[in-house]
Amino acid sequence: MSTVLDISNKNAPGNDLPAKPEESVQYVNELTTLNLGPTHPATHGIFQNILQMDGEKIVSGEQTIGYIHRAFEKIAERRPFYQITTLTDRMNYCSSPINNFGWHMTVEKLLGVTVPKRAEYIRVIMMELARIADHLICNGILGVDTGAFTGFLYLFEERENIYEIYEEVCGARLTTNMGRIGGMERDLSPEAIRKIRAFIKRFPPIMREFEKLFNRNRIFMDRIIDVGGITAERALNYGFTGPNLRAAGVDYDVRVMNPYSSYQDFEFDIPVGKSGDTYDRFMVRNEEIWQSLRIVEQALENLPEGPYFADAPEYYLPPKKEVYRNMEALIYHFKIVMGEIDAPVGEVYHSVEGGNGELGFYLISDGGRAPYRLHFRRPSFIYYQAYPEMCVGTTLSDAIVIMSSLNVIAGELDS
Amino acid sequence: MTNEEVAKDLIRQFGEDVYDFDDPYGMLTLSTTREQIIPMLQYLNTHPIYQISFLTTLCGIHYPDDPNPAREFCIVYQLHSLVNNFRIRIKVFLAEADLHIPTATTVYLSANWMERETYDFFGVIFDGHPKLTRILNMEDMDYFPMRKQYPLEDPTREDKIDALFGR
């Protein structure tokens, strides 16, 4: 950020400062440099912020990022498409399934594969569960950062239940690698459906209890209202998307504007805030949890019958039974696993509504086995630029709350 | 508001400085020169009807094998009109010998880090950028890692040949 107030000149020699009054603490013109991070207990992940403090107030700040940069874009240039899914897991690791399916949909768009309805609905269920998990972490931790640990504990059990559903669907919990190019790797098992139903039943009362604890809590409200506000115009110019942009009052949601994976079939609302402050962000995420729950309910209720994978033999692994008996299946199996499939030439951009906003994949294929160039639009990376501006004039404790409510995920930030 | 409509309007405005029109997967794609890129971003941003005023991505691409050396590097701007739900992709090609392009931070604040990232990985200099330093890599790195001449695998390895293991 370039809007640094040049107060340091006031301490230059020859510039006589008034004598400090004894005992009374008034460090008006003396700036302190405070190193917030890289490993600070109150920042969730490795972030460094070098803050210039005027007493309690933050005058300017500068972020240093890249501590867990893993060069995914470079690695992706040498991997077959199906192996890139594991890279996307590690971007926003609070909602990996959204990243996974976003990538699969990008490849499907490049190939021109139409995914059957059942697979799309299963994807929607998993993506919305992932969104709930993502928002639960963000809002729960916002409570912790303001000094209320209880809500976090209540919600984390529910996140655990969502992870158990992931486990049932794909076998993994955090880095899920869920789904395949062309559909899902397996159908929803009866046990998975039972677990999702149990979650839908058990979750609302717990969420209501959480809301009762926080939404109209005087202490909590005083703590976060008007903290870290941003206007809609400014937020758009800074490239905000997702709940953070909606909190500022812009109803941009990729699920509605460019529906993918059958989102047009579901009824849900887009909550928007007004002032874009921390309270609005908190409330928007809270409401989105309810809306996601609505979508999960609808998708599960109307789950169509039929196949759960598309007819894309060059990308979707054939069933194991076929591989042992059918020569073509064996050939395809071998070719896919060895990454010997040449993709068509093309240039495609696809975006999904991730936990933090528009998660985009810009893929350029030159007809080879791996992408020629793959660029990830990571929402955290783009909106984290605004962080110093939002912090200026607030106190250190507010800065922590603002970062927490922006939900900056280190893996996504650094990619 | 269709692709042709916008393309025709841009030709009217910028004449021969816009070329290479295409619409892969329905997204209007065109190229322009680095002299015209900022006026074009401004024009699309302030256009009363189009209102293409959201910078979705800004990234670089390296084409070392392109026969034309003036097209070795490409900077891609993907813009979005949230009002009309219209997306456009603008490309600017640069030569390796002269990797300069004016900064888009004058139009979009979000371009700040995207340009730093592009500089970090491709070495493209964005003239007028408030702070053009590396962002994800270390400060003392002396090469630009996303360029194609830096292979991901150890090139001396003989057990992993491209013919068998992809690019």
Chai-1 contact restraints between the chains, C-beta under 6 A:
chainA,res_idxA,chainB,res_idxB,connection_type,confidence,min_distance_angstrom,max_distance_angstrom,comment,restraint_id
A,S2,B,P130,contact,1.0,0.0,6.0,A-B,restraint_1
A,G66,B,L136,contact,1.0,0.0,6.0,A-B,restraint_2
A,H69,B,L136,contact,1.0,0.0,6.0,A-B,restraint_3
A,K74,B,M146,contact,1.0,0.0,6.0,A-B,restraint_4
A,K74,B,L152,contact,1.0,0.0,6.0,A-B,restraint_5
A,R78,B,L152,contact,1.0,0.0,6.0,A-B,restraint_6
A,R78,B,R167,contact,1.0,0.0,6.0,A-B,restraint_7
A,P80,B,G166,contact,1.0,0.0,6.0,A-B,restraint_8
A,N237,B,L109,contact,1.0,0.0,6.0,A-B,restraint_9
A,Y238,B,L109,contact,1.0,0.0,6.0,A-B,restraint_10
A,Y238,B,S110,contact,1.0,0.0,6.0,A-B,restraint_11
A,G239,B,S110,contact,1.0,0.0,6.0,A-B,restraint_12
A,Y252,B,L82,contact,1.0,0.0,6.0,A-B,restraint_13
A,M257,B,N85,contact,1.0,0.0,6.0,A-B,restraint_14
A,G339,B,G166,contact,1.0,0.0,6.0,A-B,restraint_15
A,G346,B,P24,contact,1.0,0.0,6.0,A-B,restraint_16
A,E347,B,P24,contact,1.0,0.0,6.0,A-B,restraint_17
A,V348,B,Y25,contact,1.0,0.0,6.0,A-B,restraint_18
A,Y362,B,T57,contact,1.0,0.0,6.0,A-B,restraint_19
A,G368,B,R167,contact,1.0,0.0,6.0,A-B,restraint_20
A,R369,B,G166,contact,1.0,0.0,6.0,A-B,restraint_21
A,A370,B,G166,contact,1.0,0.0,6.0,A-B,restraint_22
A,A370,B,R167,contact,1.0,0.0,6.0,A-B,restraint_23
A,R373,B,I61,contact,1.0,0.0,6.0,A-B,restraint_24
A,H375,B,C59,contact,1.0,0.0,6.0,A-B,restraint_25
A,R377,B,T57,contact,1.0,0.0,6.0,A-B,restraint_26
A,I382,B,S110,contact,1.0,0.0,6.0,A-B,restraint_27
A,Q385,B,N112,contact,1.0,0.0,6.0,A-B,restraint_28
A,Q385,B,W113,contact,1.0,0.0,6.0,A-B,restraint_29
